[in-house]
């Protein structure tokens, strides 16, 4: 049993480590435990055989729901639990499920619940998240090479995306960030970038994001000269994966869809402000980061307590330059 992380971007960044586990245990049945949103990423994936959905906001809400889910895991008779999630909750779950070998970082005061503890050093916290998870499985004795991030779409999912997008080439604009408002670049500047790229390269503009980003998507749509294909809040996670995999470029904030695009090898221009690009940048061959140096950045805050200066300072032309560069390579 592998306990996944709770954020889409973090979960995508575990796929290199997940691949190392699969390679080390080629004949084992690997089950991933994940929340409903993250679970969708892995419903079809070569590195795991099954997904168990842990819905702590729904049927597994509260202490009784947690105990009920842990008991269900217990009935699976797992031999080993590897905990990518850093929280003590993951260790309690594995302990209550009577999994005899429980391995993970000694984070969140949970070391006493683990049978195989990986010390968490200060330098580990500075690693790119992909390397952070790889370092854990290496210290558990697995020969873990850094490999590209990996997600998989089924043929029917690809056919659905083709039906939506048709033969045209598309640039995705992803203006949201589930972690918080501080990570979001300005809608009118996204609109400006989208208009220029559509005019100069003849690409279609696809707006992507989740239900919480519908308002910002409408703001971008209203500010654009030509109407984009606005799919914000209209897709499942797997449909979002299929759409992004068909794009020639993604212009985005630091977000889960950014990492999904990276896993499909799609070129990316990513705007960073309050988050640390050294630990969460997209792991892709064609990814360019746009950011401005500010004394308070990276602050890692969900909401900016000041004037959002690190994002306000990024102008449309700052994003257009790398976007043009990447499009000229791919078109």
N, C-alpha and C positions, 0 to 999 in steps of 0.2 A: 504494500500500500504506500502510495506517495501522496502526501498532503500538499496540494498546490497552494500557491500564493493567492491572494484575494483580489488583485488588480489585473486587468487584462494585459497591460504592458509588462508588468513583472512576470506574469505567467508565460508570456511569449519569450521573455529573456531566460526562462528556465529550460527552454527546449534543448539547448546544447547539453546541459547537465542531464536532462531526461534521456537524451540519446546515449549518453555514457552509461547510464544505468541499464538501459536496454541492451547495450553491447556487452556489458559485464554479466548480465543475467539473460542470455539469449533464449533460454528455454523456460523462463519463469512467466507467470501470468501477472502482468502489472496492471493494477487498478489505481486510478487517480481519483482522489477526493477533492472536490472543488465546489465553489458556490455556483448558483445557476448560470450566471453570466460567463464566468471563466470555463465552466463545464462545456459550453458550446464549442470553444476552441478545440477541444480534444475529443469530440464525439467521433470524429474520423481522423485518426492519427496513427502513424506507424510505430510510435514509441510507447503506446499503451494499448491494453486490450479492452479496457472497460472504464467507464466513469461512474462514480457514485456522487450524486448531487446532495450536498449539505446545504440546506436552505434555512439559515438561522433567522431569517426575516419571515419565514413562512411556517411550514410544517415542523421544523426543528427549532422553533423559537423557544427561548427561555431554558432553564435548567432541565426541565422534564423532556423537552424536545432534544436537547443535547444528549441526555442519557439514553433516550430512545434510539438516536442515531448511532451512538457509540456501541450500543448493544447489537444493532444491526451489523455494524462492522465486525464485532466480535464473532458473529455467526459465520463470517467468511473464513475464519481460521487462517489469517495471514501469518507468514513466518517472519516478515520484516516490515518495519515502517520507516520510510525516509521522509523527513519533514522539511520541505522547502519553506513552508510558512514559518516565520520566526516566533510566533506568539506561543505563550504557554498553553493556550487552548489546544493547539495541535498535539502537544505532548500529553495533555490530560486525556484527549480523545484516544490516542494510541495506547495509553496505559489502561484506560477503562475497557478498551477493546481486547485486552489481554494479549497484545501482540508481543511475543517474547523478546524480539530485538527491535529497539527503537533508537533511531539515529538522527542526529541533526546538530545544528549549532547550539552552543550553550548560551542561548539568548533568552531574555525575558524571565530570568530566574528559574528556568525549567530543567537545568542540568540533572537534578536529582531524579527526574522522571525518565531519563534516557539511559539506555544500556551502553550506547556508543556515542560519546560526546565529542563534538568538534569544538575546541576552544575558539572563541570569537575575539580576534585581536583588533586593535585599533586600525591597523593597516588593512584588514579585511574589509572594514566599512568604507574604505576609500576606493575599493575596486569597482570597476564597471560591474553592474548587476549580473551580467552574463558570467563574468569571471568569479564573482562572489559565490554563485551556486556551483560552478565547476570546482572551485577550491574546496568546497565542502565535500563533494563526492571523491575528490582526489585524496583528501585526508581520511576518508573511509576506506581507502585501499583500491579505488578503481582508477584505471588508466584513462583519465578523462582528457581527451584532446579538444581544443576549441574548434567547434564546427559551426557552420552557418545556422542561424535560427531556422526553424522549420514549422510550417503549417501545411495543411493539406485540404484541398477542396475536391469534392466528388465530381464526377462527370455531370450528373444532373444539376449540381450547383453552378458549375461553369456554364452549362447550357442556359440556365435561368439568367445569369449575368449577361450572356450574349443577347438574350431576348430583350433585356432592358436597355442595353447600351448599343446594340447593333454594331456595324462595322467601323464606326467612327473612333478616332483616338481621343482619349479623355484625360484631363487633368483633374484630380480630386482635390478639393479644398476642404480641409478638416478643421473647423474653427473651434471645436470644443476641447475640454479637458476635464475628465470626471473628478479629478483630485480637488479642483477649486478654481475660482475665478481668476486668481493671480496668474495662472499659466496661460490665459487667453489673450491673444493679440487682438487688435482692434478690428471690428467688422468692416468698416469702410476701407481699411487698407487691404484686407483680404479681397474685397470687391474690386479695388483698383488693380491688384495683381491679376485677378481672374480676367478682368476685361482686357488688359494688355496682352496676356498670353493667348486669349481667344482670338484677338485681332491679328497678332503677329504670326501665330503658328497654326491657326485654323482648327484648334482643338475644341472639343466640347468641355464644358465645365460641370463637374459633378460635385455636389455638396454632400458630405457624409458626416454622420454623427448620431448620437443617441437621443432619446426622448427629451432629456434635460436641455438639449441644445437647439430645440425647435425655434425658439425666439431669436437666437443669434443668427440662425440660418435664414429666417425671414428678413432680418435686417440686411444681411449680405445680398439676398435676392433683390430687395428693394433698391439697393444702392448700385446694382449692376446695370450696364447699358443693355445687355441682352439677358434674357431669362435663362438661368442655369437649370440643370436637372437636379432638383432638390430632393434628396432621399433621406434627409435628416429625420430621424424618428420613425422611419418607414421600413426598416429592415431588421431582421434578426442579426445576431453576431455572425452567423455563418453566411448570410447573404451579404453582409458588409465585407467579409473576407473575400467573397467571390468578386464583388465589384472592385475592390481595391486591387486585387490581383490582375485585373484587366487594364489598369491605368498605366500611362506612360510617365506620370509624375504625380507626387502627392505633396501639396503645400500644407503645412500642418503646425499646430502647437506640439509641445511635448505631451504625448498622449498615448493611450492604448492603440488606436488605429495607426499611429505612426509606427509602432513596433510590428503591427500586423503587416503593414506595407513592407517593412524591412525583411520580414520573414519570407515574403514572396519576391524579394529582389527588385522591388519597384524603386526607382530613383526618388529621393526625398529632399525637400528643403524644409528644415524645421526651425521654428522660431523659439528660442529659449530665453527665459528671463529669470524667474525666481528659483528654478530647479537647476541642478548641477549637471551640466553637459558631460562632465568627465565620468559620471556613473550611470547616466540614463540615455546617452545619445543613441540614435538608431544604429544597429549593427548591420550596415549594408555597404556594399562597395561604392555605390553612388548616392551618398548622403552628405549634404552640406548643412552646417549649422550657422544660423544667423543669431547673433547676440551682441549686446553692448555691455562694456565693463561698467559696473556700478559698485560703489563701496558696500552696499547692502546686499548684493547679489553674489552667490545664490543664498537666499534666506530660507528656502524650503517651506514657506508659509502658504496656506491655502488662500488667504485673503491678504491683499497688500495694506499695511497700516499707514502708508504714505500716499504718494501720488502715482503709483504704478510706473515709475520712471523708467525701469529697465525694459518695459514693453513699449511705452510711449516713444522711447528713443529710436525704436526700430521703424524705419520708414518703408514705404512700398518699394522704393528703388533698391533698398538693401536686400529685399527678397527677390525682386525681379532679376537682378544680375545673376545670382546663382541658378535661378529657375531657367533663365535663357540658356545658360551654359549647359545644364543637364538636358534640356530639350533638344538642343542642337546635336548632342551626342546620340540621343535615342530615336530621333525622327529621321 
